[in-house]
Amino acid sequence: MALFVKALGFDLRADKDGVVTAHNLNDLLDQIEGKPQENLIRTAILRSMQKAVYSTKNVGHFGLAFDFYTHFTSPIRRYPDLLVHRVLAKHLHNEPFGDKDILAFQTIAESSTRREIAASEAERESKKLKQVEYMSERLNTVFEGTITGVTKWGMYVEENESKSEGMIGMRALGDDYFVFNEKSYSIIGEKTNKVYTLGDKVKLKAIAADLDKKTLDYVLVA
């Protein structure tokens, strides 16, 4: 993550032990506030963090820097929230918890984690499908986008309004021979020295949309 941020011109500091703290991340967020790369880095930070899981074991909260933390929102939203309400109610009535209760809570926590992951994946897949469907009706229309990823086979670009992400292959970049620079997260033309890197703003159009694979093929527009 530190190398990724450094390639974009920012600095993610760590403490003496090399551990990135919530304070370090807040410093980085202050650096990128209002910058063109802000959304890109914020998304990368979220993706790099360990996903939250429900558990009977207290591990605090990294982002809030709390030593003790429990998930608590509305019982209408998630079953784990309703369970927290029930636990609190038992405490308020001085009702003791037995070993069987703790085992039951852990089983529920593990099941809830699996269901929430499945729901999140379904949400992402359905959103991607609708994005591809949206762009399939707008082939060859010029849009503005942002480079969100670079690889040895091309670069990923996200259309700014709909957030529809697609691939621009190396061969679609023109007559120049482009090379992927892993250290700088960029693609560089050998003849022209043209550089495409993360966060760059570009103009694009979709030339192909595959609803079954949920993929989009983009090309750059001069």
PyMOL CGO cylinders between C-alpha atoms (Angstrom):
from pymol import cmd
from pymol.cgo import CYLINDER

trace = [
    CYLINDER, 0.00, 0.00, 0.00, 2.85, 2.41, 0.86, 0.3, 1, 1, 1, 1, 1, 1,
    CYLINDER, 2.85, 2.41, 0.86, 4.50, 1.81, -2.55, 0.3, 1, 1, 1, 1, 1, 1,
    CYLINDER, 4.50, 1.81, -2.55, 1.17, 2.33, -4.31, 0.3, 1, 1, 1, 1, 1, 1,
    CYLINDER, 1.17, 2.33, -4.31, 0.62, 5.65, -2.53, 0.3, 1, 1, 1, 1, 1, 1,
    CYLINDER, 0.62, 5.65, -2.53, 4.23, 6.76, -3.12, 0.3, 1, 1, 1, 1, 1, 1,
    CYLINDER, 4.23, 6.76, -3.12, 3.83, 6.11, -6.86, 0.3, 1, 1, 1, 1, 1, 1,
    CYLINDER, 3.83, 6.11, -6.86, 1.00, 8.63, -6.82, 0.3, 1, 1, 1, 1, 1, 1,
    CYLINDER, 1.00, 8.63, -6.82, 3.16, 11.24, -5.11, 0.3, 1, 1, 1, 1, 1, 1,
    CYLINDER, 3.16, 11.24, -5.11, 2.04, 10.85, -1.49, 0.3, 1, 1, 1, 1, 1, 1,
    CYLINDER, 2.04, 10.85, -1.49, 3.51, 9.38, 1.68, 0.3, 1, 1, 1, 1, 1, 1,
    CYLINDER, 3.51, 9.38, 1.68, 2.00, 6.73, 3.94, 0.3, 1, 1, 1, 1, 1, 1,
    CYLINDER, 2.00, 6.73, 3.94, 4.09, 6.77, 7.10, 0.3, 1, 1, 1, 1, 1, 1,
    CYLINDER, 4.09, 6.77, 7.10, 4.35, 3.95, 9.63, 0.3, 1, 1, 1, 1, 1, 1,
    CYLINDER, 4.35, 3.95, 9.63, 5.45, 3.78, 13.27, 0.3, 1, 1, 1, 1, 1, 1,
    CYLINDER, 5.45, 3.78, 13.27, 8.85, 2.55, 14.47, 0.3, 1, 1, 1, 1, 1, 1,
    CYLINDER, 8.85, 2.55, 14.47, 7.78, -1.10, 14.13, 0.3, 1, 1, 1, 1, 1, 1,
    CYLINDER, 7.78, -1.10, 14.13, 6.63, -0.57, 10.56, 0.3, 1, 1, 1, 1, 1, 1,
    CYLINDER, 6.63, -0.57, 10.56, 2.98, -0.80, 11.56, 0.3, 1, 1, 1, 1, 1, 1,
    CYLINDER, 2.98, -0.80, 11.56, 0.49, 1.54, 9.88, 0.3, 1, 1, 1, 1, 1, 1,
    CYLINDER, 0.49, 1.54, 9.88, -1.82, 3.03, 12.50, 0.3, 1, 1, 1, 1, 1, 1,
    CYLINDER, -1.82, 3.03, 12.50, -5.15, 4.81, 12.22, 0.3, 1, 1, 1, 1, 1, 1,
    CYLINDER, -5.15, 4.81, 12.22, -3.25, 8.06, 12.87, 0.3, 1, 1, 1, 1, 1, 1,
    CYLINDER, -3.25, 8.06, 12.87, -0.98, 7.33, 9.87, 0.3, 1, 1, 1, 1, 1, 1,
    CYLINDER, -0.98, 7.33, 9.87, -4.00, 6.76, 7.63, 0.3, 1, 1, 1, 1, 1, 1,
    CYLINDER, -4.00, 6.76, 7.63, -5.61, 9.99, 8.83, 0.3, 1, 1, 1, 1, 1, 1,
    CYLINDER, -5.61, 9.99, 8.83, -2.41, 11.85, 7.92, 0.3, 1, 1, 1, 1, 1, 1,
    CYLINDER, -2.41, 11.85, 7.92, -2.59, 10.35, 4.43, 0.3, 1, 1, 1, 1, 1, 1,
    CYLINDER, -2.59, 10.35, 4.43, -6.25, 11.31, 4.06, 0.3, 1, 1, 1, 1, 1, 1,
    CYLINDER, -6.25, 11.31, 4.06, -5.33, 14.88, 4.98, 0.3, 1, 1, 1, 1, 1, 1,
    CYLINDER, -5.33, 14.88, 4.98, -2.64, 14.85, 2.25, 0.3, 1, 1, 1, 1, 1, 1,
    CYLINDER, -2.64, 14.85, 2.25, -5.01, 13.70, -0.49, 0.3, 1, 1, 1, 1, 1, 1,
    CYLINDER, -5.01, 13.70, -0.49, -8.04, 15.79, 0.44, 0.3, 1, 1, 1, 1, 1, 1,
    CYLINDER, -8.04, 15.79, 0.44, -9.24, 17.65, -2.64, 0.3, 1, 1, 1, 1, 1, 1,
    CYLINDER, -9.24, 17.65, -2.64, -6.58, 16.07, -4.87, 0.3, 1, 1, 1, 1, 1, 1,
    CYLINDER, -6.58, 16.07, -4.87, -7.48, 14.28, -8.16, 0.3, 1, 1, 1, 1, 1, 1,
    CYLINDER, -7.48, 14.28, -8.16, -6.18, 11.01, -6.70, 0.3, 1, 1, 1, 1, 1, 1,
    CYLINDER, -6.18, 11.01, -6.70, -8.36, 11.20, -3.57, 0.3, 1, 1, 1, 1, 1, 1,
    CYLINDER, -8.36, 11.20, -3.57, -11.11, 8.78, -4.62, 0.3, 1, 1, 1, 1, 1, 1,
    CYLINDER, -11.11, 8.78, -4.62, -8.58, 6.33, -6.05, 0.3, 1, 1, 1, 1, 1, 1,
    CYLINDER, -8.58, 6.33, -6.05, -6.52, 6.20, -2.85, 0.3, 1, 1, 1, 1, 1, 1,
    CYLINDER, -6.52, 6.20, -2.85, -9.57, 6.06, -0.57, 0.3, 1, 1, 1, 1, 1, 1,
    CYLINDER, -9.57, 6.06, -0.57, -10.85, 3.07, -2.52, 0.3, 1, 1, 1, 1, 1, 1,
    CYLINDER, -10.85, 3.07, -2.52, -7.43, 1.39, -2.34, 0.3, 1, 1, 1, 1, 1, 1,
    CYLINDER, -7.43, 1.39, -2.34, -7.31, 1.94, 1.44, 0.3, 1, 1, 1, 1, 1, 1,
    CYLINDER, -7.31, 1.94, 1.44, -10.70, 0.29, 1.92, 0.3, 1, 1, 1, 1, 1, 1,
    CYLINDER, -10.70, 0.29, 1.92, -9.77, -2.66, -0.29, 0.3, 1, 1, 1, 1, 1, 1,
    CYLINDER, -9.77, -2.66, -0.29, -6.49, -3.19, 1.54, 0.3, 1, 1, 1, 1, 1, 1,
    CYLINDER, -6.49, -3.19, 1.54, -8.06, -3.37, 4.98, 0.3, 1, 1, 1, 1, 1, 1,
    CYLINDER, -8.06, -3.37, 4.98, -9.01, -6.66, 6.55, 0.3, 1, 1, 1, 1, 1, 1,
    CYLINDER, -9.01, -6.66, 6.55, -12.73, -7.21, 6.13, 0.3, 1, 1, 1, 1, 1, 1,
    CYLINDER, -12.73, -7.21, 6.13, -14.79, -6.98, 9.29, 0.3, 1, 1, 1, 1, 1, 1,
    CYLINDER, -14.79, -6.98, 9.29, -16.20, -10.21, 10.66, 0.3, 1, 1, 1, 1, 1, 1,
    CYLINDER, -16.20, -10.21, 10.66, -18.73, -10.91, 13.38, 0.3, 1, 1, 1, 1, 1, 1,
    CYLINDER, -18.73, -10.91, 13.38, -17.26, -12.68, 16.40, 0.3, 1, 1, 1, 1, 1, 1,
    CYLINDER, -17.26, -12.68, 16.40, -17.65, -13.14, 20.15, 0.3, 1, 1, 1, 1, 1, 1,
    CYLINDER, -17.65, -13.14, 20.15, -13.97, -12.14, 20.54, 0.3, 1, 1, 1, 1, 1, 1,
    CYLINDER, -13.97, -12.14, 20.54, -13.34, -8.45, 21.11, 0.3, 1, 1, 1, 1, 1, 1,
    CYLINDER, -13.34, -8.45, 21.11, -10.53, -7.06, 18.94, 0.3, 1, 1, 1, 1, 1, 1,
    CYLINDER, -10.53, -7.06, 18.94, -11.41, -3.38, 19.21, 0.3, 1, 1, 1, 1, 1, 1,
    CYLINDER, -11.41, -3.38, 19.21, -11.81, -1.11, 16.19, 0.3, 1, 1, 1, 1, 1, 1,
    CYLINDER, -11.81, -1.11, 16.19, -8.82, -0.07, 14.07, 0.3, 1, 1, 1, 1, 1, 1,
    CYLINDER, -8.82, -0.07, 14.07, -10.32, 2.97, 12.37, 0.3, 1, 1, 1, 1, 1, 1,
    CYLINDER, -10.32, 2.97, 12.37, -11.85, 4.39, 15.55, 0.3, 1, 1, 1, 1, 1, 1,
    CYLINDER, -11.85, 4.39, 15.55, -8.82, 3.35, 17.66, 0.3, 1, 1, 1, 1, 1, 1,
    CYLINDER, -8.82, 3.35, 17.66, -11.14, 1.76, 20.23, 0.3, 1, 1, 1, 1, 1, 1,
    CYLINDER, -11.14, 1.76, 20.23, -9.86, -1.04, 22.49, 0.3, 1, 1, 1, 1, 1, 1,
    CYLINDER, -9.86, -1.04, 22.49, -13.45, -2.24, 22.94, 0.3, 1, 1, 1, 1, 1, 1,
    CYLINDER, -13.45, -2.24, 22.94, -16.09, -2.19, 20.24, 0.3, 1, 1, 1, 1, 1, 1,
    CYLINDER, -16.09, -2.19, 20.24, -19.31, -3.90, 19.23, 0.3, 1, 1, 1, 1, 1, 1,
    CYLINDER, -19.31, -3.90, 19.23, -21.25, -3.57, 16.01, 0.3, 1, 1, 1, 1, 1, 1,
    CYLINDER, -21.25, -3.57, 16.01, -24.46, -1.69, 16.77, 0.3, 1, 1, 1, 1, 1, 1,
    CYLINDER, -24.46, -1.69, 16.77, -26.88, -0.01, 14.37, 0.3, 1, 1, 1, 1, 1, 1,
    CYLINDER, -26.88, -0.01, 14.37, -30.57, -0.77, 13.89, 0.3, 1, 1, 1, 1, 1, 1,
    CYLINDER, -30.57, -0.77, 13.89, -32.23, -4.17, 14.46, 0.3, 1, 1, 1, 1, 1, 1,
    CYLINDER, -32.23, -4.17, 14.46, -34.16, -3.62, 11.25, 0.3, 1, 1, 1, 1, 1, 1,
    CYLINDER, -34.16, -3.62, 11.25, -30.95, -3.68, 9.22, 0.3, 1, 1, 1, 1, 1, 1,
    CYLINDER, -30.95, -3.68, 9.22, -29.11, -6.87, 10.22, 0.3, 1, 1, 1, 1, 1, 1,
    CYLINDER, -29.11, -6.87, 10.22, -29.73, -9.87, 12.42, 0.3, 1, 1, 1, 1, 1, 1,
    CYLINDER, -29.73, -9.87, 12.42, -26.42, -9.30, 14.30, 0.3, 1, 1, 1, 1, 1, 1,
    CYLINDER, -26.42, -9.30, 14.30, -27.77, -5.91, 15.38, 0.3, 1, 1, 1, 1, 1, 1,
    CYLINDER, -27.77, -5.91, 15.38, -30.85, -7.57, 16.81, 0.3, 1, 1, 1, 1, 1, 1,
    CYLINDER, -30.85, -7.57, 16.81, -28.60, -10.02, 18.65, 0.3, 1, 1, 1, 1, 1, 1,
    CYLINDER, -28.60, -10.02, 18.65, -26.67, -7.12, 20.23, 0.3, 1, 1, 1, 1, 1, 1,
    CYLINDER, -26.67, -7.12, 20.23, -29.97, -5.68, 21.44, 0.3, 1, 1, 1, 1, 1, 1,
    CYLINDER, -29.97, -5.68, 21.44, -30.83, -9.00, 23.05, 0.3, 1, 1, 1, 1, 1, 1,
    CYLINDER, -30.83, -9.00, 23.05, -27.43, -9.28, 24.73, 0.3, 1, 1, 1, 1, 1, 1,
    CYLINDER, -27.43, -9.28, 24.73, -27.78, -5.77, 26.14, 0.3, 1, 1, 1, 1, 1, 1,
    CYLINDER, -27.78, -5.77, 26.14, -31.28, -6.58, 27.37, 0.3, 1, 1, 1, 1, 1, 1,
    CYLINDER, -31.28, -6.58, 27.37, -29.95, -9.63, 29.25, 0.3, 1, 1, 1, 1, 1, 1,
    CYLINDER, -29.95, -9.63, 29.25, -27.24, -7.49, 30.85, 0.3, 1, 1, 1, 1, 1, 1,
    CYLINDER, -27.24, -7.49, 30.85, -29.76, -4.86, 31.89, 0.3, 1, 1, 1, 1, 1, 1,
    CYLINDER, -29.76, -4.86, 31.89, -31.86, -7.58, 33.55, 0.3, 1, 1, 1, 1, 1, 1,
    CYLINDER, -31.86, -7.58, 33.55, -28.78, -9.17, 35.19, 0.3, 1, 1, 1, 1, 1, 1,
    CYLINDER, -28.78, -9.17, 35.19, -29.38, -12.43, 33.37, 0.3, 1, 1, 1, 1, 1, 1,
    CYLINDER, -29.38, -12.43, 33.37, -26.20, -14.55, 33.24, 0.3, 1, 1, 1, 1, 1, 1,
    CYLINDER, -26.20, -14.55, 33.24, -24.66, -16.03, 30.07, 0.3, 1, 1, 1, 1, 1, 1,
    CYLINDER, -24.66, -16.03, 30.07, -23.68, -19.70, 29.98, 0.3, 1, 1, 1, 1, 1, 1,
    CYLINDER, -23.68, -19.70, 29.98, -21.16, -21.52, 27.83, 0.3, 1, 1, 1, 1, 1, 1,
    CYLINDER, -21.16, -21.52, 27.83, -23.96, -22.67, 25.53, 0.3, 1, 1, 1, 1, 1, 1,
    CYLINDER, -23.96, -22.67, 25.53, -24.96, -19.05, 24.95, 0.3, 1, 1, 1, 1, 1, 1,
    CYLINDER, -24.96, -19.05, 24.95, -21.41, -18.09, 23.92, 0.3, 1, 1, 1, 1, 1, 1,
    CYLINDER, -21.41, -18.09, 23.92, -21.17, -21.06, 21.55, 0.3, 1, 1, 1, 1, 1, 1,
    CYLINDER, -21.17, -21.06, 21.55, -24.52, -20.15, 20.04, 0.3, 1, 1, 1, 1, 1, 1,
    CYLINDER, -24.52, -20.15, 20.04, -23.43, -16.54, 19.59, 0.3, 1, 1, 1, 1, 1, 1,
    CYLINDER, -23.43, -16.54, 19.59, -20.22, -17.60, 17.83, 0.3, 1, 1, 1, 1, 1, 1,
    CYLINDER, -20.22, -17.60, 17.83, -22.15, -19.89, 15.48, 0.3, 1, 1, 1, 1, 1, 1,
    CYLINDER, -22.15, -19.89, 15.48, -24.53, -17.05, 14.66, 0.3, 1, 1, 1, 1, 1, 1,
    CYLINDER, -24.53, -17.05, 14.66, -21.58, -14.68, 14.17, 0.3, 1, 1, 1, 1, 1, 1,
    CYLINDER, -21.58, -14.68, 14.17, -19.86, -17.01, 11.70, 0.3, 1, 1, 1, 1, 1, 1,
    CYLINDER, -19.86, -17.01, 11.70, -23.08, -17.63, 9.78, 0.3, 1, 1, 1, 1, 1, 1,
    CYLINDER, -23.08, -17.63, 9.78, -23.85, -13.89, 9.67, 0.3, 1, 1, 1, 1, 1, 1,
    CYLINDER, -23.85, -13.89, 9.67, -20.37, -13.15, 8.33, 0.3, 1, 1, 1, 1, 1, 1,
    CYLINDER, -20.37, -13.15, 8.33, -20.81, -15.68, 5.52, 0.3, 1, 1, 1, 1, 1, 1,
    CYLINDER, -20.81, -15.68, 5.52, -24.24, -14.32, 4.62, 0.3, 1, 1, 1, 1, 1, 1,
    CYLINDER, -24.24, -14.32, 4.62, -23.05, -10.72, 4.62, 0.3, 1, 1, 1, 1, 1, 1,
    CYLINDER, -23.05, -10.72, 4.62, -20.09, -11.57, 2.37, 0.3, 1, 1, 1, 1, 1, 1,
    CYLINDER, -20.09, -11.57, 2.37, -22.43, -13.37, -0.02, 0.3, 1, 1, 1, 1, 1, 1,
    CYLINDER, -22.43, -13.37, -0.02, -24.81, -10.39, -0.01, 0.3, 1, 1, 1, 1, 1, 1,
    CYLINDER, -24.81, -10.39, -0.01, -21.96, -7.96, -0.71, 0.3, 1, 1, 1, 1, 1, 1,
    CYLINDER, -21.96, -7.96, -0.71, -20.70, -10.09, -3.60, 0.3, 1, 1, 1, 1, 1, 1,
    CYLINDER, -20.70, -10.09, -3.60, -24.21, -10.32, -5.05, 0.3, 1, 1, 1, 1, 1, 1,
    CYLINDER, -24.21, -10.32, -5.05, -24.55, -6.55, -4.77, 0.3, 1, 1, 1, 1, 1, 1,
    CYLINDER, -24.55, -6.55, -4.77, -21.24, -5.99, -6.59, 0.3, 1, 1, 1, 1, 1, 1,
    CYLINDER, -21.24, -5.99, -6.59, -22.15, -8.45, -9.33, 0.3, 1, 1, 1, 1, 1, 1,
    CYLINDER, -22.15, -8.45, -9.33, -25.59, -6.93, -9.89, 0.3, 1, 1, 1, 1, 1, 1,
    CYLINDER, -25.59, -6.93, -9.89, -24.11, -3.42, -9.98, 0.3, 1, 1, 1, 1, 1, 1,
    CYLINDER, -24.11, -3.42, -9.98, -21.47, -4.51, -12.49, 0.3, 1, 1, 1, 1, 1, 1,
    CYLINDER, -21.47, -4.51, -12.49, -24.15, -6.12, -14.66, 0.3, 1, 1, 1, 1, 1, 1,
    CYLINDER, -24.15, -6.12, -14.66, -26.21, -2.91, -14.75, 0.3, 1, 1, 1, 1, 1, 1,
    CYLINDER, -26.21, -2.91, -14.75, -23.10, -0.86, -15.56, 0.3, 1, 1, 1, 1, 1, 1,
    CYLINDER, -23.10, -0.86, -15.56, -22.24, -3.10, -18.51, 0.3, 1, 1, 1, 1, 1, 1,
    CYLINDER, -22.24, -3.10, -18.51, -25.87, -2.97, -19.62, 0.3, 1, 1, 1, 1, 1, 1,
    CYLINDER, -25.87, -2.97, -19.62, -25.81, 0.83, -19.38, 0.3, 1, 1, 1, 1, 1, 1,
    CYLINDER, -25.81, 0.83, -19.38, -22.65, 1.15, -21.47, 0.3, 1, 1, 1, 1, 1, 1,
    CYLINDER, -22.65, 1.15, -21.47, -23.85, -1.45, -24.01, 0.3, 1, 1, 1, 1, 1, 1,
    CYLINDER, -23.85, -1.45, -24.01, -26.54, 1.05, -25.01, 0.3, 1, 1, 1, 1, 1, 1,
    CYLINDER, -26.54, 1.05, -25.01, -23.96, 3.81, -25.42, 0.3, 1, 1, 1, 1, 1, 1,
    CYLINDER, -23.96, 3.81, -25.42, -21.26, 2.22, -27.55, 0.3, 1, 1, 1, 1, 1, 1,
    CYLINDER, -21.26, 2.22, -27.55, -19.00, 4.74, -29.33, 0.3, 1, 1, 1, 1, 1, 1,
    CYLINDER, -19.00, 4.74, -29.33, -20.26, 7.57, -27.11, 0.3, 1, 1, 1, 1, 1, 1,
    CYLINDER, -20.26, 7.57, -27.11, -17.41, 9.69, -25.76, 0.3, 1, 1, 1, 1, 1, 1,
    CYLINDER, -17.41, 9.69, -25.76, -17.07, 9.83, -21.97, 0.3, 1, 1, 1, 1, 1, 1,
    CYLINDER, -17.07, 9.83, -21.97, -14.56, 11.16, -19.46, 0.3, 1, 1, 1, 1, 1, 1,
    CYLINDER, -14.56, 11.16, -19.46, -12.85, 8.64, -17.22, 0.3, 1, 1, 1, 1, 1, 1,
    CYLINDER, -12.85, 8.64, -17.22, -10.06, 7.98, -14.74, 0.3, 1, 1, 1, 1, 1, 1,
    CYLINDER, -10.06, 7.98, -14.74, -7.33, 5.34, -14.93, 0.3, 1, 1, 1, 1, 1, 1,
    CYLINDER, -7.33, 5.34, -14.93, -7.89, 3.02, -11.95, 0.3, 1, 1, 1, 1, 1, 1,
    CYLINDER, -7.89, 3.02, -11.95, -5.43, 0.24, -12.69, 0.3, 1, 1, 1, 1, 1, 1,
    CYLINDER, -5.43, 0.24, -12.69, -2.45, -0.60, -14.90, 0.3, 1, 1, 1, 1, 1, 1,
    CYLINDER, -2.45, -0.60, -14.90, -1.12, -4.04, -15.83, 0.3, 1, 1, 1, 1, 1, 1,
    CYLINDER, -1.12, -4.04, -15.83, 1.22, -5.62, -18.37, 0.3, 1, 1, 1, 1, 1, 1,
    CYLINDER, 1.22, -5.62, -18.37, -1.75, -6.28, -20.65, 0.3, 1, 1, 1, 1, 1, 1,
    CYLINDER, -1.75, -6.28, -20.65, -3.32, -2.81, -20.50, 0.3, 1, 1, 1, 1, 1, 1,
    CYLINDER, -3.32, -2.81, -20.50, -5.11, -0.45, -18.16, 0.3, 1, 1, 1, 1, 1, 1,
    CYLINDER, -5.11, -0.45, -18.16, -8.44, -0.24, -16.40, 0.3, 1, 1, 1, 1, 1, 1,
    CYLINDER, -8.44, -0.24, -16.40, -10.45, 2.94, -16.78, 0.3, 1, 1, 1, 1, 1, 1,
    CYLINDER, -10.45, 2.94, -16.78, -13.54, 4.00, -14.84, 0.3, 1, 1, 1, 1, 1, 1,
    CYLINDER, -13.54, 4.00, -14.84, -16.13, 6.20, -16.51, 0.3, 1, 1, 1, 1, 1, 1,
    CYLINDER, -16.13, 6.20, -16.51, -16.60, 9.14, -14.14, 0.3, 1, 1, 1, 1, 1, 1,
    CYLINDER, -16.60, 9.14, -14.14, -20.40, 9.39, -14.00, 0.3, 1, 1, 1, 1, 1, 1,
    CYLINDER, -20.40, 9.39, -14.00, -21.61, 5.77, -13.92, 0.3, 1, 1, 1, 1, 1, 1,
    CYLINDER, -21.61, 5.77, -13.92, -18.37, 4.36, -12.41, 0.3, 1, 1, 1, 1, 1, 1,
    CYLINDER, -18.37, 4.36, -12.41, -18.42, 1.70, -15.14, 0.3, 1, 1, 1, 1, 1, 1,
    CYLINDER, -18.42, 1.70, -15.14, -14.95, 0.17, -15.31, 0.3, 1, 1, 1, 1, 1, 1,
    CYLINDER, -14.95, 0.17, -15.31, -13.52, -1.34, -18.49, 0.3, 1, 1, 1, 1, 1, 1,
    CYLINDER, -13.52, -1.34, -18.49, -10.24, -2.46, -20.01, 0.3, 1, 1, 1, 1, 1, 1,
    CYLINDER, -10.24, -2.46, -20.01, -8.10, -0.75, -22.62, 0.3, 1, 1, 1, 1, 1, 1,
    CYLINDER, -8.10, -0.75, -22.62, -5.66, -3.31, -24.00, 0.3, 1, 1, 1, 1, 1, 1,
    CYLINDER, -5.66, -3.31, -24.00, -2.07, -2.46, -24.90, 0.3, 1, 1, 1, 1, 1, 1,
    CYLINDER, -2.07, -2.46, -24.90, -2.81, -2.95, -28.59, 0.3, 1, 1, 1, 1, 1, 1,
    CYLINDER, -2.81, -2.95, -28.59, -5.60, -0.37, -28.39, 0.3, 1, 1, 1, 1, 1, 1,
    CYLINDER, -5.60, -0.37, -28.39, -3.20, 2.38, -27.24, 0.3, 1, 1, 1, 1, 1, 1,
    CYLINDER, -3.20, 2.38, -27.24, -1.91, 3.15, -30.72, 0.3, 1, 1, 1, 1, 1, 1,
    CYLINDER, -1.91, 3.15, -30.72, 1.11, 2.47, -32.91, 0.3, 1, 1, 1, 1, 1, 1,
    CYLINDER, 1.11, 2.47, -32.91, 3.67, 2.93, -30.13, 0.3, 1, 1, 1, 1, 1, 1,
    CYLINDER, 3.67, 2.93, -30.13, 5.01, -0.02, -28.12, 0.3, 1, 1, 1, 1, 1, 1,
    CYLINDER, 5.01, -0.02, -28.12, 3.91, 0.45, -24.51, 0.3, 1, 1, 1, 1, 1, 1,
    CYLINDER, 3.91, 0.45, -24.51, 5.67, -1.11, -21.53, 0.3, 1, 1, 1, 1, 1, 1,
    CYLINDER, 5.67, -1.11, -21.53, 4.29, -1.62, -18.02, 0.3, 1, 1, 1, 1, 1, 1,
    CYLINDER, 4.29, -1.62, -18.02, 6.41, -0.04, -15.27, 0.3, 1, 1, 1, 1, 1, 1,
    CYLINDER, 6.41, -0.04, -15.27, 5.53, -1.90, -12.08, 0.3, 1, 1, 1, 1, 1, 1,
    CYLINDER, 5.53, -1.90, -12.08, 7.39, 0.50, -9.76, 0.3, 1, 1, 1, 1, 1, 1,
    CYLINDER, 7.39, 0.50, -9.76, 5.58, 3.63, -10.93, 0.3, 1, 1, 1, 1, 1, 1,
    CYLINDER, 5.58, 3.63, -10.93, 2.23, 1.97, -11.71, 0.3, 1, 1, 1, 1, 1, 1,
    CYLINDER, 2.23, 1.97, -11.71, 2.38, 3.38, -15.21, 0.3, 1, 1, 1, 1, 1, 1,
    CYLINDER, 2.38, 3.38, -15.21, 2.45, 2.41, -18.90, 0.3, 1, 1, 1, 1, 1, 1,
    CYLINDER, 2.45, 2.41, -18.90, 5.13, 4.12, -21.00, 0.3, 1, 1, 1, 1, 1, 1,
    CYLINDER, 5.13, 4.12, -21.00, 5.45, 4.38, -24.79, 0.3, 1, 1, 1, 1, 1, 1,
    CYLINDER, 5.45, 4.38, -24.79, 8.96, 3.48, -26.00, 0.3, 1, 1, 1, 1, 1, 1,
    CYLINDER, 8.96, 3.48, -26.00, 8.87, 5.79, -29.03, 0.3, 1, 1, 1, 1, 1, 1,
    CYLINDER, 8.87, 5.79, -29.03, 6.83, 8.73, -27.81, 0.3, 1, 1, 1, 1, 1, 1,
    CYLINDER, 6.83, 8.73, -27.81, 7.54, 8.47, -24.05, 0.3, 1, 1, 1, 1, 1, 1,
    CYLINDER, 7.54, 8.47, -24.05, 3.81, 8.90, -23.55, 0.3, 1, 1, 1, 1, 1, 1,
    CYLINDER, 3.81, 8.90, -23.55, 2.93, 7.97, -19.97, 0.3, 1, 1, 1, 1, 1, 1,
    CYLINDER, 2.93, 7.97, -19.97, -0.37, 6.70, -18.60, 0.3, 1, 1, 1, 1, 1, 1,
    CYLINDER, -0.37, 6.70, -18.60, -0.53, 6.32, -14.84, 0.3, 1, 1, 1, 1, 1, 1,
    CYLINDER, -0.53, 6.32, -14.84, -3.02, 5.82, -12.02, 0.3, 1, 1, 1, 1, 1, 1,
    CYLINDER, -3.02, 5.82, -12.02, -5.38, 8.74, -11.51, 0.3, 1, 1, 1, 1, 1, 1,
    CYLINDER, -5.38, 8.74, -11.51, -4.88, 10.20, -15.00, 0.3, 1, 1, 1, 1, 1, 1,
    CYLINDER, -4.88, 10.20, -15.00, -7.96, 11.72, -16.61, 0.3, 1, 1, 1, 1, 1, 1,
    CYLINDER, -7.96, 11.72, -16.61, -8.75, 10.46, -20.11, 0.3, 1, 1, 1, 1, 1, 1,
    CYLINDER, -8.75, 10.46, -20.11, -11.48, 10.48, -22.73, 0.3, 1, 1, 1, 1, 1, 1,
    CYLINDER, -11.48, 10.48, -22.73, -12.85, 7.10, -23.76, 0.3, 1, 1, 1, 1, 1, 1,
    CYLINDER, -12.85, 7.10, -23.76, -15.59, 5.24, -25.53, 0.3, 1, 1, 1, 1, 1, 1,
    CYLINDER, -15.59, 5.24, -25.53, -16.89, 1.69, -25.15, 0.3, 1, 1, 1, 1, 1, 1,
    CYLINDER, -16.89, 1.69, -25.15, -16.48, -0.51, -28.22, 0.3, 1, 1, 1, 1, 1, 1,
    CYLINDER, -16.48, -0.51, -28.22, -17.71, -3.81, -26.76, 0.3, 1, 1, 1, 1, 1, 1,
    CYLINDER, -17.71, -3.81, -26.76, -19.88, -4.95, -23.84, 0.3, 1, 1, 1, 1, 1, 1,
    CYLINDER, -19.88, -4.95, -23.84, -20.26, -8.58, -22.73, 0.3, 1, 1, 1, 1, 1, 1,
    CYLINDER, -20.26, -8.58, -22.73, -23.26, -9.01, -20.45, 0.3, 1, 1, 1, 1, 1, 1,
    CYLINDER, -23.26, -9.01, -20.45, -22.48, -12.67, -19.71, 0.3, 1, 1, 1, 1, 1, 1,
    CYLINDER, -22.48, -12.67, -19.71, -18.92, -11.96, -18.57, 0.3, 1, 1, 1, 1, 1, 1,
    CYLINDER, -18.92, -11.96, -18.57, -19.85, -8.50, -17.27, 0.3, 1, 1, 1, 1, 1, 1,
    CYLINDER, -19.85, -8.50, -17.27, -16.87, -6.89, -19.03, 0.3, 1, 1, 1, 1, 1, 1,
    CYLINDER, -16.87, -6.89, -19.03, -16.34, -3.72, -21.06, 0.3, 1, 1, 1, 1, 1, 1,
    CYLINDER, -16.34, -3.72, -21.06, -13.75, -2.95, -23.72, 0.3, 1, 1, 1, 1, 1, 1,
    CYLINDER, -13.75, -2.95, -23.72, -12.77, 0.71, -23.99, 0.3, 1, 1, 1, 1, 1, 1,
    CYLINDER, -12.77, 0.71, -23.99, -10.54, 2.71, -26.35, 0.3, 1, 1, 1, 1, 1, 1,
    CYLINDER, -10.54, 2.71, -26.35, -9.05, 6.14, -25.79, 0.3, 1, 1, 1, 1, 1, 1,
    CYLINDER, -9.05, 6.14, -25.79, -10.36, 9.15, -27.65, 0.3, 1, 1, 1, 1, 1, 1,
    CYLINDER, -10.36, 9.15, -27.65, -7.88, 11.85, -28.60, 0.3, 1, 1, 1, 1, 1, 1,
]
cmd.load_cgo(trace, "trace")
